Structure formats: structure tokens, C-alpha cells
Amino acid sequence: MKTLFQKLPGLLCLWLLIFFAVPVEGRDKPKWNVLFLISDDLNNDLGCYGHPLVKSPNIDKLAKRGVMFDRAYCQYPLCSPSRTSLLTGRRPNATRILTNAGRKPNGDYSNSPHFREFIPDTVTLPQLFRQNGYFAARVGKLYHYGVPGQIGTDGLDDPLSWDHVVNPRGRDVDDEDKIFTLRPDAQGSARFGGTLSWLAAEGTDDEQTDAMGATAAIKLLEQNKDKPFFLAVGFYRPHTPYVAPKKYFDMYPLEKIVVPEFSGPRDGVPAAAYHTAKPEEAKMTERMRKEVIQSYYASTTFMDAQVGRVVDALDRLKLADKTIIVFTSDHGYHMGEHGLWQKMTLFENSARVPLIIIPPKTKQKGKVSPRTVELLDLYPTLAELCGIKAPDYLEGASLKPLLENPNASWTRPAYTQLQRGNWPGYSVRTEKWRYTEWDHGEKGAELYDEVNDPGETRNLAVNAKHAPVVSEMKALLKRNWPEQAATANTPPAGKQKK
């Protein structure tokens, strides 16, 4: 009787015959890695999106390597609701996260609900990759946990999503006593996170939180280059306070800064549209407005430099040919348009985000897609590109057809929502129109022709001539908005896989 050792040559030959008899397409394909880069409070003021002043050379290079989406939109223009929606693949009405870390009226942070309190068995985007053999890591801010002054804390992070986390903390946190703020009398997060504040910092890039995060991300790439990974890198800038080393401020002389025409609420536009305007903002001098914009641009360019460092490391390690790169932001941001600053509106500036996706060896380098897409679409897109079965309750759609043909037919609109106290604002965006209802129309509606009036200066909802368009958009809003999503689409209860 032959021993197992004597049988091995024959068994090996049999295995080789079976392996080579299987068609190539039937074998497991190599897994693509994912490098997911997300900025905080970044609007589309970037060189690749046509801004004449902002210097963003590294993000511009990414746009030349893949597909840039010109009409991409967040689902909620606030950090926690947007990030929760993006990472769970579900709309804010489903996650029930409609506030930013449970802020109290005085601006302080209270205990905040976590999406797992409402949808405990949801499998997040990084968690899905983790369950499929990927090393899933987070550096910096992905879920909302970057409480001003406490950048190194976990806060609302989701342990089921990650194998490894890094919470960088630089001197931009410790220098808070040097930061200029419009509300020096405010306490806690309201002093910096809730109002306009900025600092041209002393020292080098390496001392800042985002540079430390980039360094940590590079180290993780080096350590895990031989295994499939999902590496998410969350940059804090240009979130207020707008902090960057002085050299980045020097790139934007005040005399070159153009301030949008300052205007308050307009006739025919619902008051709810301007709800986030703060008294101290209206009192700013022209020079202060220029300084705000200068600081925001400086922070953007500093963040761009850190993006470049991470992508350069990916290239140096020869990982680009098997890694999907995504660059985006959690929501848009106002820099004086409509007389508004920061976020939390349903105007285009607040809802629109930069979005660049680079599949390995894409044939669509440098192409721009004009289709309306949502951050919600990233989850099913990455799952499909990597050959991973996604949960069937996802509410977005895979962008793979647009990555293969950026001008392909695409009929899905983009939805963004807000909560104003006890009543909502809902907005729907097509390639030509934006239509918004406040409190289901009880507190007003807005219609803008985004092709002929990209500055949204004329509310056509009050014009009888456009009643047919209003009717069409209203129907689109009601037909497609998942009003009951908070109770529907919930996955079956069950024990979470780690």
C-alpha cells in the first residue's frame, strides 16, 4: 500500500490537470485594492474643475488618470449624515443620522446616536471588503469623529469596519489659541467648528495633522502591498479652522482674491434657504472675506500636497495597476455665494462635490462625465469593480457603465436632503434643473435652471411660465424620494461578522 508521500506526485499532476482544464475566466481573478481618499468640507474650487486661481496639482493629476464626474452630489451637506450615508450605502432617512454628532444648541457636543442603533446589521463599505479577505484600514476622518480640539479621538467610528485605525493629531490642534475666529467669545466646538476661523501656521507640513495622516497612510501601503487592501484616508482640511503652513497662504495674495457679490435673502426665495447664515458673517469687512477665501484655498492646496504624497507612494510601490483610486469630499461648501459661508444649504455650492474614480488600466483617462451621480453610488461601484457581492438593500447604483463610457445613457437624478428643526428640505438635481421643497412645499420651493443660471440667481418656481417643469420635478421628487426608508430596506437581524 502506497504511503501519502508516495502518492503526492500523482496527486500534484491530477491537480495541475484540473487547474489548467478550467477556463481562465472561471478562475478567481486577482483582487483589486482600493485607495479611498476623502477630504473634509471641500467644494469644487479645484483646478481640474476649472477654477482659475486654486492650485490643486495633485488632484488635477488624478483627474487626468481616470474619470472625473462633473455633477456629483452628497446626500446631506453635513459631515456625519453624509459620511454615514456614503459608507452604509443608504440614504439619511434610512440611517436616521440627520445631525452632526448630536450638537447641542450652544454648540457643544452631546452623546450622539450611532447608525448601528437603528440599522445594527448594516454591512458598511469597508466592512464588506474586510469580510471578503481585504485588510481594511482607516487613517484620519472617515466617519464623523473629528471634534475640533479632539482630532485624535474615535468618537463615532465603527469598529466593525476596520482592522486597523490611525488617528493623527498635529500642532494645528495645539495651536488653537493662535487661531483667529469670528466668535472669540464662543465656547467649545462653536468657537472653531461652528464659525469661520483661520491661521497661517508656523512650522512645516510634517507637523500638521493631514501630513501626519499621509505619512501613516504611506507606511500602511508599504506594510500591506502584498495583500488585498481597502485603505481609506480622511483628510481634515479644508474644514474650519482653515489652518495651513504660511507658504500656502503666500500662494494666494489678497489682491487676487475675488469675493462673490455679497447679498442676503432674495425676493421669491424661501427663508429656509438662508437658514444657516450667521450674524457675525454679515459683519465681515471686504478684507476679512478675502482672508477667509485665502485661508480656505491655502488649506485646500496643503491638503492637495498630502494627497500627492500618498498617490506617489502607491506609484512607487507599483500598486497603481491593481488599485482603484477614489477621490471625493463629504459635501460642498459656500465661500460667500448667496451671502453664505460653509455648508448646510440645498444650493448647488453646498450639495455638489468633486468625484474622481480611477480603475486600474482604464481606457477613459482624463474623461469627464456630465451625468448626475451621488456619493451613494460609490458603495455598489467599488463592490462591482472588485467582484464582491454587495447587499441587496443598497440605494445607489454602480457607476461602472459611466466609467466605461462617461457619456453613457443615465437617467438617475441626484437627491440631497436637510433637516430644519422638525421639518425637512428635499432637493432633486437633474442635468438641467435643481428643484427644492421645504417642509414638502409648505415653507416654499425653488427651481433653478442650472445650465443657463449656474449661480442660482433666479427662482423659477414662482414663475407661472415654468409651472410644467415644477410639476415634473415635484413628481420626480415624490416618486423617487424614499420617504419611508427609515423603516424599509432594513437588512434581516443577525449576528455581525467581524
N, C-alpha and C positions, 0 to 999 in steps of 0.2 A: 504494500500500500504506500502510495507516494505521500511524502510529507507536504505541508503547506509551502515550505521553502522550495521543494521540487516543482510544485505546481505554479509558482509565481511567473516564470517566463511565459507559460501558456496563457495564464490569466491576463498578463500585460498585453500580449498580442491580441487577445479577444477584445480587450477594452479599446485598443487602438483601432481595430477594425470597426467597432461600433461607433467610435467617435467620428472617424472620417467618413462613415456611411451616412451620418446625419448631415443634411444640407446646411450650408453656412448660416442661412437665415434662421435656422431652427435652434442655433446655439445661443447661449446668453451673450448679449452684446456688452462690450465694455461700458461701465457706468460713467456718465459724465459727472464731473464735480460741479458745484455751484458756488460762485463767489457773489454774495449778495451785499451790495453797498447801498446804504441809505443815509441821506442827510436829514437834518432836522430844521424844519421851517424854511426850506429852500424853494424859492419860486423859479420861474423860467428865465430869470435875468442871467443868461449864460451866453457865451459867445456862439455856441452851436445852435442856439435858438434865435440868433440874430441880434443880440444886444450889442450896441456899438461901443460900449465902454467896459463892461465887465470882462476881466481876464480869467478865463477858465480853461487853460490849455490842455489839461489832462482829461477833463470831461469831454472837451471837444474832440480829443483823440479817440475816446471811446465811441463817440457818435460816428466817427469815420470807420470804425471796425465792425459796426453792427447796424441795427435798425433803430432809429430814433422816432418816437411817437410824438407827433405834434399836438395831438388832442387827447392827453391822458388826464384822468381826474381821480381825486381822492373821494372816498365815500363820506367823510366827515372831516371838516377842516380844523381839527384839533388833535393833538398828539395821541392820547390814549385811545379814543374811539377809532381813529384811523388805523393805527398800528394793530389794534386788536382785530379789526375787520380784515386787514391785509393778511395777517398771519393765521387767521382761522378760516379765511375764505368765505366769510359770511358778513352780511350787512349789519350795520349797527343796531337795527331793530331786532336782529336775531341774537347778537351777542349781549344786548341790553346795556352796553357800555356807551353812555351818551354824555359823560362828563370827563373831565381831565383830573384823574387822581383824587376825586372827592373833595374838591376845593370848597372851603367854607366861604361865606360872603365877605369876610375880612381878608381873604386871600391866603390864609393858612391852609395847610393840608390836613385832612381828616382821614380816618380809616376809609379806604376806597373799596368798592366792590371789585372782585376779580371775575373775569368772564367764566371761570370754571364754577362759580357759584350758581350760574344759570344754565350753562351748557357743559357740564362736567366731563362728558365723554367725547367732546370735540377733539379731533386729532389735528394739531396745528401743522403748518407747513414744515418747519424744521423737525417736528416730531415724526412726521410721515417719513422723511428721509432717514431719520435715526432708526425707525422701525425696519427700514429696508437696507440696513447694513452700512449706512453712512456714519462717519464721525461728524456730529453736529455741534458747532461751537458758536458762541456769541462773544463779540468784543464790543463794548460800549452799549449804546442805547438801541434796543430793538423794541421790546415792549416799553411802556411808559414807566420809567423809574428814575429819570434824571431830574430829581427835585433840585432846584437851584440851591447851591451851597452844600449839597449832599450827593455829588455826582458819583461817588464810589459806593452807593447803596444799591441793593437789589430792588426794593420797592415792589412793583407789580410784575416782576419777572415770572416766568413759567418754568419751573424745574423740569417738567416732563419734556420740554422742548430741546434741552441741551445736554450734551455730555460734558461740556466744559464752558466756563464763562470767565471773562476778564472785565473788570470794572476799573478802567483807567481814571486817574484823578491827578490833574496837573495844577500848576500855580494859578491858573485862571480862577480856580475856586478860592484859593487862599488870598488872592489879590482883591477880593470883593470890596474891601474898604477903600480901594483906589478907583473903583468904577463910578462913573458919573451916571446918575439916574434922574429921571424927571420927577420921581417921588421919593426924595431922600427921607421923608418922614414915615414912609410905609415900613411895615414890619414883615419879616419872613419872606416868603416867595413873592409877595406882591411888590417888594422893593426892586426885584430884578426880573423875575419871570413874568410878572404881570404888567410891566410898563417898559418903556423904551430906556435902554441903558447901554453904555459902551465904554471901551477902554483900548487905547493904543498901548499895548503891553511892553514892558521891558523884557529883556531876555531873548532866548532863542525859541525856535519852533519846538525843539525837543522837550521843552518844559511845559508845553500846553497839552491839555487832555487829549485832543484829537491826534496829535503827533505821537503821544504815548500809545494811543489805541492802534495807530498804524504800525508802530513797532511791534506791538503784541500780535497783530494780525500776520505780519511777515514771519514772525517766529513760528506761529501755528502752521503757516504754509510750508515752512521748511521741515517742520517735525512730522507733517502728515501728508507729504507729497506722494507717498507710495500707497495711499489708501483712498477710497472714495470719501469726499468730504462735502459738507454743506457749511460753509463759513460765512456768517453774517457779521458785517462790520457796520456799526451805527456811529456816525459822526454827529457831534453835538452842535457844531456850527453850521449855519449862521444863527442859530437860536439866540435870542437875547439872554444875557448881555452880550453884545457884539464885541467879542474880545479876539484880538489877533496881535502878533508882534508888530511893532511900529512900521517895519519895512513894507508891510502890506497896505497900511494907510497911505504911505507915501506914493503908492501907485495910483491913487485917486485924489488929485489936487481938487480942493473945493471949487475952484473956478470952473472945473469941467463937469461938476455935478449938476444935473438938470432935475429940478423939483417939479413934480406934476402940478398942474394948476390946482390950487387949493380951493376946495368947495365943500360946503356942508350938504345937508339933505336937500334934494331937488324936488320941485313940484311934481306930483304924479308918481313918486317913488315911495313905497310904504316905509314908514318909520322903522319897522323891524329890520330893514336892510342896513341901517346905520347904528344898530343897537350897541355895537362894540366900541363906538367912538368914545374916547376918554377926554375929560375936560382939560387935562394937562397937555394933551397933544395939540388941541386947538390953540393953545397959548404959545406954542413954539415960534421963535423968530425964524426968518428965512435961513439964517446961518445955521441954526440948530437943526433944521430939516435937512440941510445939506450934510451936516455932520452925521446924522442918523444914517442917511443913504451911503455916505462914505464908509461908515463903520460896518454896515451890512455887506457892502461889496468887498471890503477888506477881509471880513470873516469868511466870505464865500471863496475868495481866492486862496486864503490859508487852507481851508478845507479841501479845495481842489488839489493843492500840493500834496496833501496826505493821501488822497485818492491815487494820485500818480505814483507815490511810493509803493503802495500795495500792489497796483497793477504791474508796475515794473518788476516787482519780486515774482509775481506769477509768471511773467515772461522769462525772467532769468532762470527760473526753475523748470522751464519748458513744460508748463502746465496749461498754456493757453489753448492748445489743440484738443484738450479734453475737459475744458471747464467752461460752463456757461457764466457769463458776467452780466449782472444786472446792476444798473444804477438808477436810483429814484429818490424821491423825497416823500415825507409823510403827508404833506399838504402844501398848498401855495402860501402866498404872503403878500400883504399890501405894503408898498413903500410910498404912501401918500396918495395913491389913486382913490378917487371919490372922497378925498379928505380923510382917508382911513389908513391905519397902520396895523401891522401884524396880521392876524388871521380871524377866524370865526365869522365869516360872512359867506353869502352864496353868490357873490360876484365872481367873475372869471379868475381874477388875480388870486383869490383865496382857494378856489376849488381845483385849479389846474396845476399839474405837477410835471417836472421833467421825467422822462422814462426812456431808458436806453437798454436794449437787450442784445447780447452778442452770443449767439450759439457758436460752438466750435466750427471752424471752416465754413462759415456762412458765405453764400454767394451774393448776399444782399448788403455788402459793405457800403456804408455811407448813405444808405437809402432812408427816406423819411416816409412814414405812414401818416396819412391825413385822417385816418379813421378814429372815431370816438371810442376810447377804451378806458377801463377802470383799473385801479390798483387791485381790485378784487380778482382780476383776471390772472394775476401773477401766480397764484397757487396752482390752478389747473394747468397753466402753461408750463411751469417747471416740472410738474409731475409727468406730463405727457412727454416732454422733451427727454426726460430721463427714463422713460419706460416704466414708471411706477403707477400703479392703480391708485387713483385719488378717491376720497369719499364721495358718495353719490349725492350728498346734500350740499356740495359747493354751489355758490350762487354766481360765480363768474364764469367766463368762457375761455378756453385755451386760445392764445394768440398765435399758435403755430401757423395757421393759414396766412396771417399777416407777416410773419417772419419769413415765410417762403415767397410771398408776393405782397409787399406793403400796400399795394393798391387793390387788393382783392375785395370782392363784394363783402360788405359787413353792415348789417342793419341794426346792430345793438346800440342803443343810446347809453349815455353815462349818467348816473344818478349821484347826487350829493345831498346830504341832509344836515339839519341843525336842530337843536332844541333851544327854544327861548322860554325858559321857565317851564310852564306846564303845557306849552303848545309847540308844534314843530314847524319847521320850514323845509319844504321839499323842492328840489330843483332837478330838472332834466335837461341834458345837453345833447343836441344832435350836431351834425357838422355845420349847420347854418344857424340854429336857434338855441337860445337858453330861455327856459320858462321856469318861473319860481312861484310857488304859492306859500303864503304864510298863514298858518292855522287853517289849512285847507281852503284858503281864499278869504276867510273871514277878516283877516287883517291885511289883505291886499295881495296883489300879484304883479309879476314883472315879466316882460317879454323883450328880448334883445336880439337884434339881427347881428350876429357875431361876424358875419362876412363884411357887411357894409358899415358896421358901427362896433368895432372891436373894443372900443373904450367904454361901451355900455352907457352912452350918454343920453339915449332916448328910450324911455319905457314905452313900448308899443302896445302894451296890454291895455292901456287906457284909450287907444285909438280904435274907433269902430271899424275902420278900414281893415284892421288886422284881426277882426273877430274870428274869421275862419281858421287862422293859424292858432289863435288862442284855444279854440275848441279842439283842434287837432292835438296840440301839445298837452292840453288838460287831459284828454283821453289817454294819451301816451303815458302821462304821469300816473293816472289812476289804474290803468291796465297793467302797467309793469312794476309799479312800486309795491314791494312785498309788505303791505301794512301789517299782516298777521305773522310776520316772520319770527316774532318773539316766542310764539308757541308752536309754529310749524317748523318743519325741516330739522327737528332736533334728532340727533342720532340715537339709536337704542342705548339704554343704560347698560353698563358693563364695566368690568374692571379694566383700568387703563394699563396699556403696555408701556413699559419703561424702555 
